[in-house]
Amino acid sequence: MIWFYLISHTMPKVPITIDNYLETHYIRRSNWLRAAVLGANDGIISISSLAIGVTTASDSRDPILLATVAGLVAGALSMAAGEYVSVSSQTDIEQADIEREKEELREMPEEEMQILAQIYERRGLKPQTAMQVARELTDADALGAHMRDELGINEVSQAKPVQAALASGSAFTAGGVLPLLVTLFAPVSGMEYFLYGFTMLSLILLGAVSARTGGSPVGKAVIRIVIWGTLAMVLSAGVGYLFGVSV
C-alpha cells in the first residue's frame, strides 16, 4: 500500500493558524480520501472477484489473464468517469445555488441579512449578537457568509470533480494491479485460494492505512472492509462454480 501512503502524505493540507497554533483537521482530507478508498477497494475486490469467477470455470491461465486485464482497464476508466460525472453534477447544483444567492443579495440584501441572523440565533447567539455578527460578516463577504452558513458550502465540502476522478481512477488501477499479479504468477490449480488470501491481506492493509489517514479506528475499518470483500468474492466464486463450463 505504498501508493496509498504516498497519496495521503503528499496531498496538500490546509492548516489553520491561530496565535501561532497550527491545526490540521482530518475532515480536510475527506473529498480525495473517500474517492481513493472507494477506488482502491473497488479495484481490489472487483478484479479479484472477476478473476476468481473465471478461475473456477477455467483450467488455463490465458482466459483468466484476459478477463483480469479487461476488467482492470474498463473498471479504472469507469470509476474515473463515474466520479467525474457524479461530482460534476454536485458542482452544478452548488453553482446554481450560488448564482441564486447572488441574485437574492442584489435584490433583497436586508432580508438576506435577517436570514443570517436567524441562523446564528438558532445556533445559540442572542438576537442582538446574531444581528451584529450577520451585519459584520455581510460587510466583509456577504456571499461567502451565505455560502458557508446558509448553503453549507465551504472549501472542505465543495465538490472537486477532477480531483475525485483522478483519485478514484488511479486508486482503482493500483488496487486492481494486485490481483493481476496473482493471476500472472500463481499456479492455475488452486489460484482462487491464492487470490482470496492475497486480496484479504491487501484489504486489511487498505483498511488500516485509510483509517490512519482519516483518523478513525483501525479495527472497525478493517473488519468492515474484510467482511464485504469476502462476501463479494464468495458470491463470484459461486457463480463460477454454478456455471462451471471450461473456458
Secondary structure, DSSP 8 states (H G I E B T S, - for coil): -HHHHHHHHHS----EEETTEEE--GGGGHHHHHHHHHHHHHHHHHHHHHHHHHHTT-SSHHHHHHHHHHHHHHHHHHHHHHHHHHHHHHHHHHHHHHHHHHHHHHH-HHHHHHHHHHHHHHTT--HHHHHHHHHHHHHHHHHHHHHHHTS---TTTS--HHHHHHHHHHHHHHHHHHHHHHHHHS-STTHHHHHHHHHHHHHHHHHHHHHHHHT--HHHHHHHHHHHHHHHHHHHHHHHHHT----
